[in-house]
């Protein structure tokens, strides 16, 4: 395996992984060699006879594991975006090994003893030292041998269950697709969309996206077809209920072992929220107004429908109410949202206006799939800033939803510039242009906000690079970037009819603005229900078991006062990938927590002139460039000039 592409740094620009050279058989040897080399490096650090210093201990840890890092970042991207049966088998094999490897480092007593003796006067080094010590304590470094043995068992079992949950859900996204034989049953979808769903056997398959409210529910005119699609959505991957209950119990036991009353308390302790009480206080301010708004919306929908609606009717009649009340039809916007133009003349244009950066497509650089496009990003002075990799289309083997990840972390320690990636799940048309919904455009701007956080990183150490910030802070910059979707100068530049080039009519934008606050009750309740469900699973204490996960889910929503027959959580337990596979356990609250900061920041941009270089430079300098190298709320205060308030968020969501 001397030719294994992971054994040496990539020689492509910005060390982009050489996907054209990577084969499935390269992964396991690279993982094994990478783990072995890092353990040898860590052993040398722990056994170093020299007095412990920041450089020979903390910085040395940062320098360790280069092969493993290259392998893991590439593999995780493939496993999420372009998985195969072979990749899934490797994932099952490697996942518990990686967990054991992490424990071997963080439970190394000699290393921990050395780390506790390190001292430094440098502010950035002090912050990183604090982060490392906290990481090790939270990983069990201070536990007894017996306790550490049990911790290792818990971590490995959780790793296996998480992989099983993720792979079950990935299969369900296609196996649970709505299949119809009669094209008429898809009435309401546009012709290009219907044609893209056609299979070789003449049937039509509408795959499921990650969340409860499938996009087709707003468009399909056949009520029974909507019901079938909804039932498939909420009932997919039923075996995951039991997997979730097992994981919640194991996480509760692990939290107790580490000195916390429950997993939620363990999780928030190193977030900006700090305490479960702070999270619950914030959520408590939202539940009542959101539920009241949702019931008012339900009355309006029933009036529009002329009968008592069911959950699968909500999205469909929401569009009807928007048309009746505001003369707004969301489908009328799609011809103005062509994918390439949204990026080049919208997302990239706004970034250029704010930050002075430019983008050049690099067709000479390939991704792991023909749908992937690579752009080189340049700073205002013409210097290279990094690469932006875009994978916009849904396909078999790609998990649902949208996300950003780094393929290369920025750091001065290694002289690396960032390679960041955005994944969407837009349906690829069989021919013609890719036209987006307004929600998909908003998602694209959101994910690019994460990309900017990674691209603008300007830190010394990989541990705090880019989006390596607390979970309840990481969504904040991406949410801020959503404000430019309908900013007049930006919208006028990209929202043009894909056939005529005519700009989107001003009255359509005005109608969108007027209609946006309708259905905010539904959206907030749907989100809060998922958040509070996550919270219920992770407030279980050691010894509490759940024999009937579906009954537990229903009781949890009832206790949280968000149980509405017409509104299921945005994610039910069985497909709640964020919390059972994605690192957001007891952290789904972070979206609304971050939105408090986002709403404050949008207000600041508007008060200070909006889309200007001065504003962009201020946001970049004080917040985006800092990554996790300083306290995140300090970064926010440095940008905003004050402590955050919840009032702008309440006003935005119509909950005042």
C-alpha positions in Angstrom: 0.0 0.0 0.0 2.9 2.4 -0.6 0.7 4.2 -3.1 -2.0 4.9 -0.5 -3.0 8.5 -1.1 -3.5 9.2 2.6 0.1 8.4 3.6 1.4 11.8 2.4 -0.2 15.2 2.2 -2.1 15.9 -1.0 -0.2 17.7 -3.6 -3.3 19.3 -5.0 -4.0 23.0 -4.5 -4.8 23.7 -0.8 -4.3 20.0 -0.1 -7.7 19.1 -1.6 -8.1 15.3 -1.1 -7.2 13.5 -4.3 -10.6 11.9 -4.7 -9.8 10.6 -8.2 -7.0 8.5 -6.6 -8.8 7.3 -3.5 -10.4 3.8 -3.6 -12.4 2.1 -0.9 -9.5 -0.3 -0.1 -7.3 2.6 0.9 -9.4 3.6 3.9 -8.9 0.7 6.4 -5.0 0.6 6.0 -4.9 4.4 6.3 -7.1 4.4 9.4 -5.0 1.6 11.0 -1.6 3.3 10.2 -3.0 6.7 11.2 -4.1 5.5 14.6 -0.9 3.6 15.2 1.2 6.6 14.3 -0.8 8.9 16.5 -0.6 6.6 19.5 3.2 6.4 19.0 3.3 10.2 18.9 1.2 10.6 22.0 3.3 8.0 23.8 6.4 10.1 23.0 4.7 13.2 24.3 3.6 11.5 27.5 7.1 9.9 28.1 9.1 13.0 27.2 11.7 13.5 30.0 11.8 17.2 29.5 9.7 19.5 31.7 6.2 19.9 30.2 5.7 23.1 28.1 3.0 24.3 25.9 5.0 23.5 22.8 6.2 20.0 23.8 2.8 18.9 25.1 -0.2 20.9 23.8 1.2 22.0 20.5 2.7 18.5 20.1 -0.8 17.0 20.4 -2.0 19.4 17.8 0.8 18.2 15.5 0.0 14.6 16.0 -2.3 12.3 13.9 -1.8 13.8 10.4 -2.5 10.6 8.5 -5.5 9.9 10.7 -6.9 13.4 10.2 -6.6 13.2 6.4 -8.3 9.8 6.3 -11.1 10.6 8.7 -12.1 13.9 7.1 -12.3 12.4 3.6 -14.0 9.2 4.8 -16.7 11.1 6.8 -17.5 13.2 3.8 -17.9 10.2 1.6 -19.9 8.3 4.2 -22.4 11.2 4.3 -22.4 12.3 0.7 -21.7 9.3 -1.5 -21.9 6.1 0.5 -21.9 2.6 -0.8 -22.3 -0.9 0.7 -18.5 -1.1 1.0 -18.3 2.3 2.7 -21.0 1.3 5.2 -19.1 -1.9 6.0 -15.9 0.1 6.6 -17.9 2.5 8.8 -19.1 -0.4 11.0 -15.6 -1.7 11.3 -13.8 1.6 11.9 -16.3 3.4 14.1 -15.6 1.5 17.3 -11.9 1.5 16.6 -11.9 5.2 16.4 -13.7 5.4 19.7 -11.2 3.2 21.4 -8.4 5.3 19.8 -9.9 8.5 21.2 -10.2 6.9 24.7 -6.6 5.7 24.5 -5.4 9.3 24.2 -7.8 11.1 26.5 -7.5 8.4 29.2 -3.7 8.3 29.1 -2.7 9.1 32.7 0.9 10.1 32.0 -0.3 12.5 29.3 -2.9 14.0 31.6 -0.4 14.4 34.4 1.9 16.2 32.1 -0.9 18.4 30.7 -1.9 19.6 34.2 1.6 21.0 34.7 1.7 23.1 31.5 1.7 26.9 32.0 1.7 29.8 29.5 1.2 33.5 29.4 0.1 33.7 25.8 -3.6 34.4 25.6 -4.3 32.2 22.6 -2.2 29.4 24.1 -4.0 29.8 27.5 -7.4 29.5 25.8 -6.3 26.3 24.0 -4.8 24.8 27.1 -8.1 25.4 28.9 -10.0 23.8 26.1 -7.7 20.7 26.1 -7.9 20.3 29.9 -11.7 20.6 29.8 -11.8 18.0 26.9 -9.8 15.5 28.9 -11.8 16.0 32.1 -15.1 15.6 30.2 -13.6 12.5 28.6 -12.9 10.9 32.0 -9.3 11.6 32.6 -9.8 12.0 36.4 -11.8 8.7 36.8 -10.5 5.6 38.5 -9.2 2.7 36.4 -12.5 0.8 37.0 -14.5 3.8 36.0 -12.5 4.3 32.9 -12.9 0.7 31.9 -16.7 1.1 32.1 -16.4 4.5 30.2 -14.6 2.8 27.4 -17.3 0.1 27.2 -20.0 2.8 27.1 -18.3 4.9 24.4 -17.7 1.9 22.2 -21.3 0.7 22.5 -22.6 4.2 21.8 -20.4 4.4 18.7 -21.8 1.1 17.3 -25.4 2.1 18.0 -24.9 5.5 16.4 -23.6 3.9 13.2 -26.4 1.4 13.2 -29.0 4.3 13.6 -27.4 6.3 10.8 -27.2 3.5 8.3 -30.8 2.4 9.1 -32.0 5.9 8.4 -29.9 6.2 5.2 -31.5 3.1 3.8 -35.0 4.2 4.9 -34.7 7.4 2.8 -35.0 5.4 -0.4 -36.7 2.2 0.9 -39.5 4.2 2.4 -40.0 6.4 -0.7 -43.5 7.1 -1.9 -43.9 4.9 -5.0 -46.9 5.5 -7.4 -47.7 3.9 -10.7 -50.1 6.6 -12.0 -48.5 9.9 -12.9 -51.8 11.7 -12.1 -51.2 10.9 -8.4 -48.3 13.4 -8.5 -50.6 16.2 -9.7 -49.4 19.5 -8.2 -45.7 18.8 -8.8 -44.2 20.5 -11.9 -43.5 18.4 -14.9 -39.7 18.6 -14.6 -40.0 17.4 -11.0 -42.3 14.5 -11.9 -40.0 13.4 -14.7 -37.0 13.4 -12.4 -38.9 10.9 -10.2 -39.5 8.4 -13.0 -37.8 4.9 -12.6 -36.8 2.4 -15.2 -39.8 0.2 -14.4 -42.2 3.1 -15.2 -43.1 3.9 -11.6 -42.4 7.2 -9.8 -40.5 7.3 -6.5 -40.6 10.4 -4.2 -37.7 9.8 -1.7 -37.9 11.1 1.8 -35.9 14.1 3.1 -34.8 14.0 6.7 -37.6 15.9 8.3 -41.3 15.3 9.0 -42.9 17.9 6.6 -41.9 16.7 3.2 -41.9 19.4 0.5 -44.4 17.4 -1.6 -47.0 17.9 1.2 -47.4 21.6 0.1 -47.9 20.7 -3.5 -49.6 17.4 -4.0 -53.3 17.9 -4.8 -54.4 14.3 -4.0 -55.2 14.2 -0.3 -54.7 10.5 0.0 -51.3 10.7 -1.7 -50.4 13.4 0.9 -51.5 11.1 3.7 -49.4 8.2 2.3 -46.4 10.4 2.0 -46.9 11.8 5.5 -47.3 8.3 7.0 -44.1 7.1 5.3 -42.3 10.1 6.7 -43.2 9.7 10.3 -43.0 5.9 10.3 -39.7 5.3 8.6 -36.9 3.3 10.2 -39.0 2.0 13.1 -36.2 -0.1 14.6 -34.5 3.2 15.4 -36.9 3.8 18.3 -35.3 1.1 20.3 -31.8 2.1 19.2 -32.5 5.6 20.5 -33.8 4.4 23.8 -30.7 2.3 24.3 -28.5 5.3 23.4 -30.3 7.6 25.8 -29.9 5.1 28.7 -26.2 4.6 28.0 -25.6 8.4 27.7 -27.4 8.8 31.1 -25.1 6.3 32.6 -22.0 7.9 31.1 -23.1 11.3 32.4 -23.5 9.9 35.9 -20.0 8.3 35.7 -18.6 11.8 34.8 -20.4 13.5 37.7 -23.5 14.9 36.0 -27.1 14.3 36.8 -28.0 13.6 33.2 -26.6 13.9 29.6 -28.2 17.3 29.1 -26.3 18.7 32.1 -23.1 17.2 30.8 -23.6 18.6 27.3 -24.5 22.2 28.1 -21.7 22.6 30.7 -19.2 23.5 27.9 -21.6 25.4 25.7 -22.5 29.1 25.9 -25.7 28.2 27.7 -23.6 26.6 30.6 -26.7 25.3 32.5 -29.9 23.4 31.8 -31.8 26.1 33.6 -30.6 28.7 31.1 -31.8 26.6 28.2 -35.2 25.8 29.8 -35.8 29.5 30.7 -35.2 30.5 27.0 -37.4 27.7 25.6 -40.1 28.5 28.2 -40.4 32.0 26.8 -41.3 30.6 23.4 -43.7 27.7 24.0 -46.8 29.7 25.0 -46.7 32.3 22.2 -45.8 29.7 19.6 -48.6 27.3 20.5 -51.2 30.1 20.6 -50.1 31.3 17.1 -50.2 27.7 15.8 -53.8 27.2 17.0 -54.9 30.5 15.3 -53.2 29.3 12.1 -55.0 25.9 12.4 -58.3 27.7 12.5 -57.4 29.7 9.4 -56.4 26.5 7.6 -59.7 24.7 8.5 -61.7 27.7 7.3 -59.8 27.6 4.0 -60.2 23.9 3.6 -63.9 23.8 4.6 -63.3 20.7 6.8 -61.3 19.6 9.8 -57.7 19.2 8.5 -55.2 16.5 9.3 -51.4 16.8 9.7 -50.8 15.9 6.0 -53.1 18.9 5.0 -51.2 21.6 6.9 -48.6 22.5 4.4 -51.0 22.3 1.4 -53.6 24.6 3.0 -50.9 26.9 4.3 -50.1 27.7 0.7 -53.8 28.2 -0.1 -54.1 30.6 2.8 -51.1 32.5 1.6 -52.6 32.8 -1.8 -56.0 33.9 -0.4 -54.7 36.3 2.2 -51.6 37.7 0.5 -52.1 36.7 -3.1 -48.8 34.8 -2.7 -47.9 31.6 -4.5 -44.5 30.2 -3.5 -44.3 28.2 -6.8 -44.3 31.5 -8.7 -40.8 32.2 -7.3 -39.1 29.1 -8.6 -38.5 30.2 -12.2 -36.4 33.1 -10.7 -34.2 30.8 -8.6 -31.9 28.9 -10.9 -29.2 27.1 -9.0 -26.1 28.4 -10.7 -27.3 32.0 -10.7 -28.4 31.8 -7.0 -24.7 30.9 -6.2 -22.8 33.1 -8.6 -25.0 36.2 -8.7 -26.5 35.8 -5.2 -24.4 34.0 -2.6 -21.0 34.9 -4.1 -22.2 38.4 -5.0 -23.3 39.2 -1.4 -20.0 37.8 -0.1 -18.1 40.0 -2.5 -20.0 43.1 -1.5 -19.5 42.4 2.2 -16.0 40.9 2.4 -14.3 41.8 -1.0 -13.8 38.1 -1.9 -14.1 36.6 -5.4 -14.7 33.0 -6.7 -13.3 31.2 -9.7 -14.5 27.8 -10.7 -11.7 25.2 -10.9 -12.9 22.5 -13.4 -9.4 21.0 -13.2 -10.1 20.0 -9.5 -12.5 17.1 -9.1 -14.6 15.9 -6.2 -15.8 12.4 -5.4 -18.9 12.7 -7.7 -19.6 14.4 -11.1 -22.1 16.7 -9.3 -19.4 18.3 -7.2 -18.0 21.7 -8.2 -14.8 23.2 -6.8 -14.3 27.0 -6.6 -11.1 28.8 -5.6 -11.8 31.7 -3.3 -9.6 34.9 -3.4 -9.3 37.7 -0.9 -9.6 41.3 -1.9 -5.8 41.6 -2.5 -5.8 38.7 -4.9 -4.3 36.2 -2.4 -5.8 32.7 -2.2 -8.1 32.2 0.7 -9.1 28.6 0.2 -11.4 26.3 -1.8 -15.2 26.1 -1.7 -16.7 22.7 -2.7 -20.4 22.4 -3.6 -22.4 19.2 -3.8 -26.0 20.4 -4.3 -28.0 17.3 -5.5 -29.8 14.5 -3.7 -29.0 10.9 -4.7 -28.9 7.4 -3.4 -26.2 7.0 -0.8 -26.4 10.6 0.4 -27.9 11.4 3.7 -30.8 13.9 3.8 -30.7 17.5 4.9 -28.0 20.1 4.3 -24.6 20.6 6.0 -21.1 22.1 5.9 -17.9 20.3 6.7 -14.2 21.0 6.4 -12.0 18.9 4.2 -8.9 20.8 5.3 -8.8 23.0 8.5 -7.1 26.4 8.4 -4.2 26.7 10.8 -0.9 28.6 10.9 0.6 25.7 12.8 0.6 23.7 9.5 0.5 26.6 7.1 -2.9 25.3 5.9 -5.7 27.3 4.2 -9.2 25.9 4.4 -11.1 23.7 2.1 -14.8 23.9 3.0 -17.8 22.0 1.6 -21.5 22.6 1.4 -24.0 19.7 0.8 -27.6 20.3 -0.2 -30.3 17.8 -1.2 -31.9 19.5 -4.2 -33.7 17.2 -6.7 -31.6 17.0 -9.9 -33.9 17.5 -13.0 -33.7 14.9 -15.8 -33.1 17.8 -18.1 -33.1 21.6 -18.1 -32.2 24.1 -15.4 -32.3 23.3 -11.7 -35.0 25.6 -10.2 -35.0 26.0 -6.4 -37.8 26.8 -3.9 -37.5 29.8 -1.7 -36.7 27.5 1.2 -33.9 25.8 -0.7 -32.4 29.2 -1.6 -32.6 30.1 2.1 -30.8 26.8 3.0 -28.1 27.6 0.4 -27.4 31.0 2.0 -27.5 29.4 5.4 -24.9 26.7 4.6 -22.7 29.2 2.9 -22.7 31.2 6.2 -21.0 28.1 7.7 -18.6 28.0 4.8 -17.6 31.7 5.4 -17.0 30.8 9.1 -14.5 28.1 7.9 -13.0 30.2 5.0 -12.3 33.2 7.2 -10.7 31.3 10.0 -7.5 33.0 11.0 -6.1 31.0 14.0 -2.9 29.2 14.9 -4.2 25.8 16.0 -6.6 23.3 14.3 -8.5 22.6 17.5 -10.1 26.0 17.4 -10.2 26.5 13.6 -13.3 27.8 11.8 -16.5 26.3 13.1 -14.8 24.6 16.1 -17.1 26.5 18.5 -19.8 25.4 20.9 -22.8 23.8 19.2 -25.1 26.6 20.5 -23.0 29.2 18.8 -22.0 27.5 15.5 -25.4 28.1 13.8 -25.3 31.8 14.6 -23.1 33.0 11.7 -24.9 30.8 9.2 -28.3 32.2 10.3 -27.0 35.8 9.9 -26.1 35.0 6.3 -29.7 34.2 5.5 -30.6 37.9 5.8 -29.1 38.6 2.3 -31.6 36.2 0.5 -34.1 39.0 0.1 -31.8 42.0 0.6 -32.9 44.3 -2.4 -29.5 44.7 -4.0 -28.7 41.0 -3.7 -32.1 39.8 -4.8 -32.1 42.1 -7.8 -28.8 40.6 -8.9 -29.7 36.9 -8.9 -33.5 36.5 -8.9 -34.1 36.6 -12.7 -36.3 34.5 -14.8 -34.3 31.5 -16.1 -35.8 31.9 -19.6 -36.3 35.6 -20.1 -33.8 37.1 -17.7 -36.5 39.4 -16.4 -36.0 40.4 -12.7 -38.5 39.0 -10.1 -41.4 41.4 -10.0 -41.3 43.8 -7.0 -44.8 42.9 -6.0 -43.9 39.2 -5.7 -41.2 40.1 -3.2 -43.6 42.3 -1.3 -46.1 39.5 -1.1 -43.4 37.2 0.2 -42.5 39.6 2.9 -46.1 40.1 3.9 -46.8 36.3 3.9 -43.6 35.2 5.7 -44.9 35.6 9.3 -47.9 33.4 8.5 -47.2 29.8 9.6 -44.5 31.0 12.0 -46.6 29.4 14.8 -46.3 26.0 13.0 -42.6 26.4 12.3 -41.8 27.4 15.8 -43.9 24.6 17.4 -42.5 22.0 15.0 -39.0 23.1 16.0 -39.7 23.4 19.7 -41.3 20.0 19.8 -38.1 18.5 18.3 -36.0 20.5 20.7 -38.0 19.5 23.8 -38.1 15.8 22.6 -34.3 15.9 22.4 -34.3 17.4 25.9 -36.6 14.8 27.3 -34.4 11.9 26.0 -31.3 13.5 27.5 -32.8 14.5 30.9 -33.1 10.8 31.8 -31.0 9.9 34.8 -29.0 6.8 35.3 -31.1 3.7 35.7 -34.1 5.2 33.9 -35.1 3.0 31.0 -37.7 3.4 28.3 -39.6 0.3 27.3 -42.0 2.0 24.9 -40.1 4.8 23.1 -43.2 6.0 21.1 -45.2 6.3 24.3 -42.3 8.1 25.9 -42.2 10.5 22.9 -45.9 11.3 23.2 -45.7 11.8 27.0 -42.6 14.1 26.6 -44.4 16.4 24.2 -47.5 16.5 26.4 -45.4 17.4 29.5 -43.6 20.1 27.5 -47.0 21.6 26.4 -46.2 21.3 22.7 -48.3 18.2 21.9 -50.6 19.4 19.1 -52.4 16.7 17.1 -51.8 18.6 13.9 -48.1 19.3 14.4 -45.6 16.5 14.8 -42.0 17.4 15.8 -39.7 18.5 12.9 -37.9 15.3 13.7 -39.4 12.3 15.5 -37.2 10.0 17.6 -36.8 7.4 14.8 -35.3 9.9 12.3 -33.7 12.4 14.6 -30.2 12.1 13.1 -29.0 15.4 14.7 -29.2 13.9 18.2 -28.5 10.2 17.6 -25.8 10.4 15.0 -24.8 14.0 14.4 -23.3 15.4 17.6 -26.4 17.5 18.6 -27.5 15.3 21.5 -29.1 17.7 24.1 -28.0 20.4 21.7 -30.9 20.8 19.2 -31.9 23.9 21.2 -28.8 25.5 19.7 -30.6 26.7 16.6 -33.0 28.9 18.5 -30.3 29.9 21.0 -28.1 31.0 18.1 -31.1 32.7 16.5 -31.3 35.1 19.4 -27.7 36.2 18.5 -28.7 36.2 14.8 -31.7 38.4 15.2 -29.6 40.9 17.2 -27.0 40.9 14.5 -29.4 41.4 11.6 -30.8 44.4 13.5 -27.2 45.7 13.8 -26.5 45.3 10.1 -29.7 47.1 9.2 -29.0 49.9 11.6 -25.5 50.4 10.2 -26.2 50.5 6.5 -26.6 46.8 5.6 -24.4 45.4 2.7 -21.2 47.4 3.1 -17.6 46.5 3.3 -17.2 48.2 6.6 -19.9 46.1 8.1 -18.5 42.9 6.6 -15.0 43.6 7.7 -16.2 44.3 11.3 -18.2 41.0 11.4 -15.2 39.1 9.8 -12.6 40.6 12.1 -14.4 40.3 15.4 -16.3 37.1 14.9 -15.9 35.0 11.8 -12.1 35.0 11.8 -11.8 34.1 15.5 -13.1 30.5 15.2 -13.0 29.0 18.7 -9.9 30.9 19.7 -11.7 33.1 22.2 -14.9 32.9 24.3 -17.7 33.0 21.8 -19.9 35.4 23.7 -17.0 37.7 24.1 -16.7 37.6 20.3 -20.4 38.4 20.0 -20.1 41.4 22.4 -17.0 42.6 20.5 -19.1 42.6 17.4 -22.5 43.8 18.7 -21.3 46.1 21.5 -23.8 44.7 24.1 -25.3 41.6 25.7 -27.9 39.7 23.6 -31.7 40.2 24.1 -34.5 37.8 23.0 -36.8 40.6 21.9 -35.6 40.9 18.3 -36.2 37.1 17.9 -39.7 37.3 19.3 -40.5 40.2 16.9 -39.1 38.3 13.9 -41.2 35.2 14.6 -44.3 37.2 15.2 -44.4 36.0 18.8 -44.4 39.4 20.6 
